[in-house]
Structure formats: C-alpha cells, structure tokens
C-alpha cells in the first residue's frame, strides 16, 4: 500500500456513544501519514472533549459554525474543499437523515453538503433505529448518491441490546479510508456494460417464473467499475437495491427484453460482464387473465426455452472486446464453467457453487473461481464488493 502522506481527511464526529472510538481512528490516520481535521457536533462535545481531538490530530477542532478563526476564511467551505476524503464516524441516524434530506443546520452538516470529496460513513446506533424504515430509506438514498459505508457490525450495544448497530472498529474504518485514497482510475475512458438481477417470464397477468438472484453481485461490479473511471451501463432485471452513483441503468423484465437490450448496446462496449441470471424457460402461452385455482386439479404449464443471451452476445463479439460470464452451479462446477467459457466465446468466467454457505443468492459474500483459457484462480470467501474489484483486475490482465 502506498503512503497517503499529505492527504487531508476531514472527520465528522457526532453524538453517538461510539465517539470515543474516533479518537483511535484519528491516531491511526495520522500514523498512516494523513492530516486529520475534526468537526464535532454539539452532542459529540458532551461525550469527548474537543481538546482530545486537537491533541491527537494536531489541528484545531471545529465545533461552531460561527467560530472566528485566527486566519479568516469561510470554514465550512475551506474544509469541504480541503478534504480528500470526508469521514463521519460515528454516523448517527440523525446525521444520516440530515445528509439524505440536504439539511445544513450546523457545522458538520453544512460542510458535508458543500464537499465534493468522497464521503464515508460509519453508522452507529441502537438496533431499532438502524432497522427503522426511515433509516434504511435514508441509507438507500445516500448509497444512490455515491456515499460509501463501513459497517455497522452486530454485537452487544451500549444500550444493552444485542444486534446490528455497533460502529465498525477504528482499524476497519481506517482501512476503508485508505482504500478510498488509493482508488484506482484504471478504467478511465473505457465503456463497461454489466448485467444484473433476474428476469421475469409471465405466466398470467399476476404470476411469473423467476429465480432467487438479488442483483447484488452485478451492482457491486457496476459500482466498482464506475469508481475506477469507467462509463458504465447497467442492464438490470427487477431488484430491490439502488442503482450505483454515476451508472446508467437500463431496466428489463423478460429474457427477450434482455436480449434486445444487449444486441443494441453491446457493439459499443469495451467490456461486457454478464452477471444477470436470466430465466432459462418461459410459458409457451401467457394466459390473458389470471389462472383460477380449480379445486384440487393440477395445473400444467408447457415451458419452452428462452433465448440464450450469453451465446448471442458471444456470437456478436466485436474485435477488442472482453466478455465475462458467470456460472452459478450446484454440481459439477468447474466442468460446467469450462464448457460455458468455450461455448459462449467468453474470455473469463466467474464460477461459484451457490449451494455453499456464504456463496448463495441474496448474501453479501461470495466464493468464486476465476476461469480463463489459461487456468483457474480459486478465491476465498470475500465480500461481493471485494470480488468485484478482483474481477475487474482480472479483466485488465486479459486486455
């Protein structure tokens, strides 16, 4: 890891009991070579003295929008512009709500609204507050705007409850900050298309055939590619997660929709990463009205294959393009993955056994093998966000 010497971190400390942990965070960031500038809310000052942060950071601690500094400047603007990364730790439900709504009623919220630096929040609150619909909606809003998060973690909380809401450890927050400082821009000028999520094949006006894909892996790849400078198009089936910041979304419903979108968009792309899970079959005939239950009588559906989207994309592969596919299997993983690599004209296939714990659908982690014509790279269990960068690294090796 290269040294972040000379980088400026603005740290916002709010009135959560975990504010004491932010003292260690300042110390770690300084040891890593960063200059740290702390903004405290009025509530935070009741938990940790500003002088503690001044001593640890070696810089004045800002607590009041109307402070008169020795050297005149508009403080919230100067700190907003100074930041290479803006961190809020702990990030209470209150500051998350302010950020989502664009409220600027104290020094911290005002500076956050003014900054153009990457923002990282480390949520910390009671489990009930974390799980509240308002907090979860605010989180989705912040994620859709490109705000980065670390934690929260599960465990015993200061209020006596056990559950999600404990702030991540200072070492983990520090690592996340340093990761943002070192964010590569190695996809600058490249056009990347990512597919994600399931498709839905209608049976009648209210029922459809689908699968358990959540879209999390594809969305993680799209977010990572955009963060590394790519122009990203995300062709997405119906999912319940926000589109990453800076990513153009093209929604689809059926596998036919997906095929049509891909044939239109793929020729202009440099890299095509197909992590969607299109349905393999559809109803031969879609009932025009809702199918009614007929007592105990069985319902028979005649299913026919859907188009092979990956095969069609492979057959239309353009010179210089890199094609990546996914193989989610429950048996004969590598045998099936290698067959798909060859038959779909792929350069790379990401193979995973979805029956393994931590590698299935709708979880935050994955266990994958990266397969190319030259060999197989087996990876350990890791977060899907980390796997996304490993896939993008591999793509650059192949190019």
Buried (B, 14 or more C-beta within 10 A) or exposed (E): EEEBEEBBBBBBBBBBBBBEBBBBBBBBBBEBBBBBBBBBBEBBBEBBEBEBBBEBBEBBBBBEBEEEEEEEEEBBEBBBBBBBBBBBBBBBBBBBBBBBEEBBEBBBBBBBBBBEBBBBBBBBBBBEBBEBEEBEEBBBBBBBBBBBBBBBBEEEBEEEBEBBBBBBBBEBBBBBBBBBBEBBEEBEEBBBBBBBBBBBBBBBEEBBBBBEBBBBBBBBBBBBBBBBBBBBBBBBBBBEBBBBBBBBBBBBBBBBBBBBBBBEBBEEBBBBBBBBBBBBBBBEEEBEEEEEEEEEEEEEBEBEEBBBBBEBBBEEBEEEBBBBBBBBBEEEBBEBBBEBBEEBBBBBBBBBBBEEEEBBBEBEBBBBBBBBEEEEEEBEBBEBBBBBBBBBBBBBEBE
